[in-house]
Amino acid sequence: MTTNKQLHTFHIPVMGLAFTIDSPIRVAKYGISSVISIADDELIEKMRAFYSEKFDIPYHEITQKLHDYRAERITSYLNLVDKIVKEKFENFKIELAESKEALENYIAMLPNKSEIKKGLESLMEDGIAFKENIKQYLENNLSVGEIDVNIMTKLDKDNFIKDEQLPVEFNDAHAALRGFANSNLTSSVVLSAGMNPRLFSYFENFPVFFPDFNNNLKKKIILKVSDFRSAMIQGNFLAKKGLWVSEYRIESGLNCGGHAFATEGFLLGPILEEFKQKKEQLVQSAHDLMVKALGQKELHVPEKPLDLKITVQGGVGTAEEHDFLLDHYKVDAVGWGTPFLLVPEATSVDAETRALLMKAKEDDLYLSHISPLGVPFNTLRGTTNEMFKQKRIDENKAGSSCPKRFLALSKEFGAEGICTSSKKFQDVKLEELEAIKDSVSADTFDKMKFNITEKACLCVGLANASYLENEIKIKGQSQGVIVCPGPNMAYFDKEVSLSEMVKHIYGNANVMTDVNRPNLFVKELKMYIDYLRNEISESTADLTAGQIKKWNAFKNNMLEGIGFYQTLFATSSYFENSINAIQDQLEFYKAKIGDIKIPELVVA
């Protein structure tokens, strides 16, 4: 296995269930890496049928009657994507060799500092034996973008046949991992949402995750993390099993799309600095543990540590921010997610939802509690899902029919689990609430009712965009579309081509019309202040000493972060045009943090 030369300094992270479900088919030929969610095997099977027909490839349905249907569906779809991408890539290289215009357009999309870009420009000037030389150069230097997959570790529901619980390897995340492991892909699995020891241990069953005699990994592990400590804990856990983490994908705790896993006030800048300073510690610690484990398993032991990348994502919106992260923090790549929702060539979004995204302003994008996971979830006001959900509430039919059950994780009513957005669950909870109606105030009653009914069916809502875009029939209860952009969406307001967006990332074009967009670090800071304020205001009277201690630490961590930024920006050559505004905003938010009053513990 040869390692792909990285053509681009950005990647497209996973978005929802559907939004990047076929992104590799759309963008991988350009050398752009993207991530497919492999949570929803039903959507995956429908997309396999769709693309088999589109590219005239034989298709045989994998039904739920098959013993291991979930893993089989995932393997088959990933193999199809791999096949299509490879064919598109070969055809693309032929097109570049034969069309000067196509080659010029491609060169314009490459990073300005790229050696491959310089090489192609040099060949364009040569003229002599151009075609043969360019063919050879393209063959030697171009590489396809990675077809990576995402598994959210929390989505690991137990599965049953009638009342009989199936073995753990048939849990949702376990089966998804098996589907990826058995596929033809040479790529990575991105693990998000924290540690799942059972799932992490399951990796040991697949030789493709262990280094071969050339120290290559057929399949790699990427961990999405929000701080250094969790990276070290999870990385070492895997290393003790002989497994290597090839990339730590640092994501802003709040300034991101989808589920938001907030830190305790630790800000992105200081977190990145810690990774920069302690990268060798991360590498060496994991290497030593991995060597010991591989020796015990009598497997090949690499003499030197394997490659380890550090990347970052969440709220990046300008070429200057992109370059700063690469240059100052020495990250290997930067994830750009939300802005690509406005690029039809890159993501799967229906026309109505894309139009709503274009119109979105800061107030339309908010951190909600609609996720049945109980984790704050970035979402957008005015979606079709919101409309259908409210209609059911108004008709006293609150809740979803729950056809997919991926989030049926509450064990409150039995081992099989139930989803808190389901009608079955909400009917019981609303009945319990009705029984205490006379003993609580009207405001308290309404708030408690809202807390029950606001949960949305993410399984269907986050998948529907692909069905609508590709005119695939949607069965069952109308759920509409849920979309989960990061707050950065407010500053992008038009549909753009893939070429334009890539040029924007590299500073060769500008697709952003909002001149008042705050710096990504300042935006995240404001979100953390709002988050702490909301936590305090929503707290009940039963406060604990631990809760108060946590809030005080949260405040102190933010203040330390501000001090870090003040020093950083005072000495940085970046953001020269906005440095005064940034420093003023930091002072302003420092005062705001000082104004936050943390309740004192009342001792009876």
Buried (B, 14 or more C-beta within 10 A) or exposed (E): EEEBEBBBBBBBBBBBBBBBBBBBBBBBBBBBBBBBBBBBBBBBBBBBBBBBEEEEEEBEEBEEEEEBBBBBBBBBBBBBBBBBBBEBBEEBBEBBBEEEEBBEEBBBBBBEEBEBBEBBBEBBEEEEEBEEBBBEBBEEBBBBBBBBBBBBBBBBBBBEEEEEEEEBBBBBBBBBBBBBBBBBBBBBBBBBBBBBEEBBBBBBEBEBBBBBEEBBBBBBBBBBBBBBEBBBEBBBBBBBBBBBBBBBBBBBBBBBBBBBBBBBBBBBBBBBBBBBEBBEEBBEBBBEBBBBBBEEEEEBBBEEBBBBBBBBBBBBBBBBBBBBBBEBBEBBBBBBBBBBBBBBBBBBBBEBBBEBBBEBEBEBBBBBBBBBBEBBBBBBEEBBBBEBBEEBBEEEEBBBEBBBBBBBBBEEEEEBBBBBBBBBBBBBBBEEBEEEEEEEEEEEBEEBBEEBBBBBBBBBBBBBBBBBBBEBEBEEBEBBBBBBBBBBBBBBBEBBBBBBBBBBBBBBBEBBEEEEBBBBBBBBBBBBBBBBBEBBEEEEEEBEEEBBEBBEEBBEBBBBBBEBBBEBBEEBEBBEEBBEBBBEBBEEBBEBBEEBEBEEEEEE
